[in-house]
Structures are given as C-alpha cells and as structure tokens.
Amino acid sequence: MGELSVGKKCSTLITSLVLMGQIGCCAAYVIYIANNLHTIGASFVATSFLPRVVYIGAIFPLVLSLSFVKTLRGLMPIAVLGTLLLIGGLALVGTHGVQVAQASGKPLSMPPMFGENMVLFTGMALFSMESVTAMPVLQASMTQPSKFPKVLNWSVGCLFITYVVVGLGGAVLYGSTVDSVITRNMGMAVMGHVTRALFCATLLATFPFQMFPAATILERYFGSSNVDEAARQEEEERQRGGGGEGGEGDRRNGGRSACHSLMTNYFVLRTMLCLVVVAIAISFDDFGQFLSLIGYPCMGTLGLVIPPFMCLSLDMRSKEGRLTTFDRTLCWIVMCVGAVVCLCGT
C-alpha cells in the first residue's frame, strides 16, 4: 500500500515505523506484565526479594511459544480468551473504584482535564491506535474479505465507546489521583492482585497479534528478494554443469542460501524478535512514559501523518482528482497538525 501510494523510498519509512511500533507495543506489554507481577510478588515474603528481571525471564517462554502460532486464525481462541479476561479486569477496576468512592464519601465529579499529564495522556491515546497496523493482515486472513469494512466499522466504533467509557469512568471514580497505570490505584488487597493478574493474562493473549506484523515484515525483508536471487543463481549454476568451478560455485551459493535459511527460519526469526523485546523491557521500567514514547513517534505518525499523506499522494497521481476540496484541505490539516504534535510530543 505504501509503495503504491507514496513510492518505494517513503514506503520503506512506513515499513520501518510499523516495525518499530509493533516491537514497541510488544515491549510495552512485557513491561506492564513484569511490573505488575513484580508488584504482586513484593506482597509475599517468599517472593519479595525477587528482582523485576526474574519475572521478565519467567514470562519469556510464554511470549515465545505464543509467537510461534503461525496464523491469525490459530490465534482466534486466544483472542477470545483475552477479551473475556479484559472484561473481567475492567469490571474489577470499576467495582474497586465504586467501593473507594463510597468509603471516602466524596461526590463523584470529573477532575481537571488539563495539566502536566496532558502530554502523557496524548501519547497514550495515540498508542491506543496500535492495532491499525494489523488491519491488512486481518483482512487477508478473513474467509469473506468483502465484509471487512463492516467488521472494521463496528469494531472501531465499539472500541472507541469502550475507551471513552473506561477513561471517563476511571477519572470520575478515582479522581485527580488516577494513575496512568490503573492497577497502581487498586491497592495491595486481593482484588487489586486479581485485577493485575487478569490484565497480565489479557496482554499475554494479545502479545502474538502484535508480534505477527513485525515478524511478517522481517520475513519479507530477508526472504523475498535476497533468497529468490540466491536460488536463481544456484539454479543457473546447476544448469551450466557440475565441473570443478561449477561445484565450487554451488558450494558458495549453497553457503549463502544456508545463511539466508537461518536468518529467515520461522522459529529463529521470532526468537530473535522476542529477545529484542525482552531486552527493551529490561531497559525500560516506566510503563506510562514508554507508552508515550512509542505513541508519539511511531503510532502517532502512522495514525495521523501517514494516512492523509497517502491520500494526497494518490490524489495527485490520479488523472482526475478523487478528493473534494474539503477532503483535500482536511487531509492537509490532519497531516500538518499530526506532524507538529508527534514532533513536539517526542
């Protein structure tokens, strides 16, 4: 899509942003899971001494095994389970907030919407657009791709309503002290730990969906042109004959093909990606700030800057402009505002 609309050079930039965004999403998930498991472990004497990195190591086999599922259809049962766990976690967050509000006796009201946390809020809002990069893959995996627009509209509409309800509900119930990571407001009681466990399980179930586009991008980068060229050269050498020089050429090509085979091996590639994600999760421990970091330069650019840029490029390439003056003006406004916001936020 990027190459057709904005050319090969810009499509490389888009692909790089998608790759960084997906790796960042996966790393954010691991950071969140590790931080919450560390919080749970700190509440018990037997595990209170364990450092955060131990929990990252403990979940590594899980994220690795989930990354080995080869198709999105194969991940569907995991997605359904993750959705149910998410609903359960949100229900516990709301229940705890109501209990806290009743115990304090303070009337429920909206806290100030502007202040020092606005930058973090915007970055997290942009991060919530993470699934935009998985849309083409989902459409390609559908039994009836023609129904994708209807499914997409319903899904995005329900997702938007959920975000608004949860966001405003959390602000009203927890007040101005609401943390960017809601589990920090849940206390150290049993309900808080159960909520943390549910959210951790939810992100584990979601992890392979975010890893899938990143792995697919690298597979195509390493495997499409390079491997095909190596195979073509090897076939030419075979057709020329297998003399001394030809045999030596086969060995050279064979060695090169073996190297590419290793680099594009399904399990090796996903293992390397998971190791990169874990390394990032070890280096960063502030979940909220990391969301903002990924949200602005990667997801913000992909969600706000690139789409209108692609529309304008396609419009200029066509013999008869497809966009109305209003649509063209709107694209320019969204692209420019998005570029300024992403640059300043980053």
C-alpha positions in Angstrom: 0.0 0.0 0.0 2.8 2.4 0.9 4.8 1.7 -2.3 1.7 2.2 -4.5 0.7 5.5 -2.9 3.9 7.2 -1.9 6.7 5.4 -3.8 9.4 2.9 -2.7 11.5 5.3 -0.6 8.6 6.5 1.6 7.2 3.0 1.8 10.5 1.9 3.4 10.0 4.6 6.0 6.4 3.5 6.6 7.5 -0.1 7.0 10.3 0.9 9.4 7.7 2.8 11.5 5.4 -0.1 11.6 8.2 -2.4 12.6 9.3 -0.1 15.4 5.8 0.4 16.5 5.0 -3.3 16.7 8.2 -4.1 18.6 7.4 -1.2 20.9 3.9 -2.5 21.5 5.2 -5.9 22.4 7.9 -4.4 24.7 5.2 -2.3 26.4 3.2 -5.4 27.1 6.2 -7.2 28.6 7.0 -4.1 30.7 3.4 -3.9 32.1 3.3 -7.7 32.8 6.7 -7.7 34.5 5.9 -4.6 36.6 2.6 -6.0 37.8 3.9 -9.4 38.6 6.7 -7.8 40.5 4.2 -5.8 42.5 2.2 -9.0 43.3 5.4 -10.8 44.2 6.5 -8.0 46.5 3.4 -8.5 48.6 4.5 -12.0 49.7 7.5 -12.7 51.9 8.6 -15.7 49.9 9.0 -13.7 46.7 9.5 -10.2 47.9 13.3 -10.4 47.3 13.0 -11.3 43.6 14.1 -8.5 41.2 11.9 -7.4 38.3 14.2 -9.1 35.7 13.3 -12.5 37.1 9.6 -12.0 36.2 10.7 -11.0 32.7 12.6 -14.2 32.4 9.7 -16.2 33.7 7.2 -14.9 31.1 9.7 -15.2 28.2 8.9 -18.9 27.4 5.2 -17.9 27.3 5.6 -15.0 24.9 8.0 -17.0 22.8 5.6 -20.0 22.5 2.7 -17.8 21.6 4.8 -16.1 18.9 5.2 -19.5 17.2 1.5 -19.7 16.3 1.6 -19.4 12.5 -1.8 -18.0 11.6 -4.2 -15.4 13.0 -7.0 -17.9 12.7 -5.0 -20.2 15.0 -4.8 -17.3 17.5 -8.5 -16.7 17.5 -9.3 -18.8 20.6 -6.5 -16.9 22.4 -8.1 -13.6 21.3 -11.5 -14.6 22.7 -10.0 -15.6 26.0 -8.0 -12.3 26.2 -11.2 -10.3 25.5 -13.1 -12.2 28.3 -10.2 -11.6 30.7 -10.1 -7.9 29.8 -13.8 -7.5 30.5 -13.3 -9.2 33.9 -10.4 -6.9 34.8 -12.4 -3.8 33.8 -15.3 -5.0 36.0 -13.0 -5.3 39.0 -11.5 -1.9 38.4 -15.0 -0.3 38.3 -16.0 -2.3 41.4 -13.0 -1.2 43.3 -13.5 2.4 42.2 -17.1 2.4 43.5 -16.0 1.0 46.8 -13.3 3.6 47.2 -15.8 6.4 46.3 -18.4 5.1 48.8 -15.8 4.8 51.6 -14.5 8.3 51.0 -18.0 9.8 50.9 -16.9 12.4 48.3 -19.3 13.2 45.5 -18.2 11.9 42.1 -17.0 14.5 39.6 -14.7 15.0 36.7 -11.2 16.1 37.7 -9.4 18.9 35.7 -8.8 17.7 32.2 -5.7 19.8 31.6 -2.4 19.9 33.3 1.1 18.4 33.5 -0.2 14.9 32.5 -1.6 16.1 29.2 1.5 15.1 27.2 1.4 11.6 28.7 -2.3 11.3 28.0 -2.0 12.3 24.4 0.9 9.8 23.9 -1.2 7.0 25.4 -4.2 8.0 23.3 -2.0 7.7 20.2 -0.6 4.4 21.4 -4.2 3.1 21.5 -4.1 3.2 17.7 -1.6 0.3 17.7 -3.9 -2.2 16.0 -4.1 -0.1 12.8 -1.1 -1.9 11.5 -2.8 -5.3 11.9 -5.8 -4.4 9.7 -4.4 -5.5 6.3 -3.3 -8.8 7.9 -6.7 -9.4 9.4 -8.5 -8.7 6.2 -6.2 -11.1 4.3 -7.0 -13.8 6.9 -10.8 -13.4 6.6 -12.9 -16.1 4.9 -15.0 -13.3 3.4 -12.7 -10.2 2.9 -15.6 -8.3 1.3 -17.2 -7.9 4.7 -14.1 -6.3 6.2 -15.4 -2.7 6.0 -18.5 -3.5 8.0 -16.5 -5.5 10.6 -13.9 -2.7 10.8 -16.6 0.0 11.4 -18.3 -2.0 14.1 -15.1 -2.9 15.8 -13.7 0.6 15.8 -17.0 2.0 17.0 -17.2 -0.4 19.9 -13.5 0.1 20.7 -14.0 3.9 20.8 -17.0 3.7 23.1 -15.1 1.3 25.4 -12.1 3.7 25.5 -14.4 6.7 26.4 -16.4 4.9 29.0 -13.3 3.4 30.7 -11.3 6.6 30.5 -14.1 8.9 31.9 -15.2 6.3 34.3 -11.7 5.9 35.8 -11.3 9.7 36.0 -14.6 10.0 37.8 -14.2 7.1 40.2 -10.5 7.7 41.1 -10.4 11.5 40.8 -7.4 13.6 40.1 -5.1 11.0 41.7 -5.8 8.4 39.0 -2.6 6.9 37.7 -1.7 6.4 34.0 -1.4 2.7 35.0 -4.7 2.0 36.6 -3.6 -1.0 38.6 -1.5 1.3 40.7 -4.8 2.7 42.1 -6.0 -0.8 43.0 -4.1 -1.1 46.3 -2.4 -4.2 47.6 -5.5 -6.1 48.6 -6.7 -9.4 47.0 -8.9 -7.6 44.5 -6.0 -5.5 43.3 -3.8 -8.5 42.8 -6.5 -10.4 40.9 -7.0 -7.4 38.6 -3.3 -7.3 37.9 -3.3 -11.0 37.1 -6.2 -10.7 34.8 -4.7 -7.8 32.9 -1.4 -9.6 32.6 -3.1 -12.6 31.2 -5.0 -10.3 28.8 -1.8 -8.9 27.4 -0.2 -12.3 27.1 -3.1 -13.3 24.9 -2.8 -10.1 22.9 1.0 -10.3 22.5 1.2 -12.7 19.5 -1.2 -10.4 17.5 1.3 -7.5 17.9 4.3 -9.7 17.1 2.7 -11.1 13.9 3.1 -7.9 11.7 6.7 -7.4 12.9 7.7 -11.0 12.1 6.0 -10.8 8.7 7.8 -7.6 7.8 11.2 -9.1 8.6 10.4 -12.4 6.8 9.6 -10.4 3.7 12.7 -8.2 4.0 15.1 -11.0 4.5 13.4 -13.6 2.3 11.6 -12.0 -0.7 14.4 -10.6 -2.9 17.6 -11.9 -1.3 16.6 -15.6 -1.1 15.0 -15.6 -4.5 18.1 -14.2 -6.1 20.3 -16.7 -4.3 18.0 -19.5 -5.5 18.1 -18.2 -9.1 21.9 -18.1 -9.1 22.1 -21.6 -7.7 19.8 -22.9 -10.4 21.9 -21.2 -13.1 25.0 -22.9 -11.8 23.3 -26.3 -11.9 22.3 -25.7 -15.5 25.8 -24.9 -16.5 27.2 -28.2 -15.3 28.9 -29.5 -12.2 32.6 -29.3 -13.1 35.3 -28.2 -10.7 34.5 -24.5 -10.9 30.8 -25.1 -11.1 31.0 -27.3 -7.9 32.8 -24.5 -6.2 30.1 -22.1 -7.2 27.4 -24.4 -5.9 29.2 -24.5 -2.6 29.4 -20.8 -2.4 25.7 -20.3 -3.3 24.8 -23.2 -1.0 26.6 -21.5 1.9 24.8 -18.2 1.1 21.5 -20.0 0.9 22.1 -21.7 4.2 22.8 -18.4 5.8 19.6 -16.9 4.5 17.7 -20.0 5.5 18.9 -19.5 9.1 18.0 -15.8 9.0 14.5 -16.4 7.7 13.8 -19.6 9.7 10.4 -19.1 11.2 11.4 -20.1 14.7 14.8 -18.3 14.7 13.3 -15.0 13.5 10.6 -15.0 16.1 13.0 -16.0 18.8 15.3 -13.1 17.9 12.4 -10.7 17.9 11.3 -11.9 21.3 14.9 -11.4 22.6 14.9 -7.8 21.3 11.5 -7.2 23.0 12.7 -8.6 26.3 16.0 -6.5 26.1 13.9 -3.4 25.7 11.6 -4.4 28.6 14.6 -4.9 30.8 16.0 -1.5 29.9 12.7 0.4 30.5 10.6 0.1 33.6 8.3 3.1 33.4 5.2 1.8 31.5 3.4 5.1 31.2 6.4 7.0 29.8 7.3 4.2 27.4 3.7 4.2 26.1 4.1 7.9 25.4 7.5 7.3 23.7 6.0 4.7 21.3 2.8 6.6 20.9 4.1 9.9 19.6 6.9 9.0 17.0 5.6 5.6 15.8 1.8 5.2 16.3 1.1 8.9 16.1 2.9 9.2 12.8 1.3 6.0 11.4 -2.2 7.1 12.6 -2.2 10.8 12.0 0.5 11.7 9.4 0.9 8.8 7.0 -2.8 8.2 6.1 -3.6 11.8 4.9 -0.2 11.8 3.2 -1.0 8.6 1.3 -4.5 10.0 0.3 -2.9 13.2 -1.0 -0.3 11.3 -2.9 -2.9 9.1 -4.6 -5.0 12.1 -5.4 -2.1 13.9 -7.1 -1.1 10.7 -9.0 -4.6 10.2 -10.5 -5.5 11.9 -13.7 -8.7 13.2 -12.2 -8.6 14.2 -8.6 -10.6 11.8 -6.4 -10.7 14.1 -3.4 -13.0 17.1 -2.9 -11.6 20.4 -1.9 -12.9 19.9 1.6 -11.3 16.4 1.9 -8.0 17.7 0.5 -8.0 20.5 2.9 -8.9 18.2 5.8 -6.0 15.9 4.8 -3.5 18.8 4.9 -4.8 19.9 8.3 -4.6 16.5 9.9 -1.2 15.8 8.4 0.4 19.1 9.5 -1.2 19.1 13.0 -0.2 15.4 13.4 3.4 16.2 12.4 3.7 19.1 14.8 2.1 17.1 17.7 4.2 14.0 17.1 7.4 16.0 16.8 6.8 18.1 20.0 5.5 15.1 21.9 8.5 13.0 21.1 
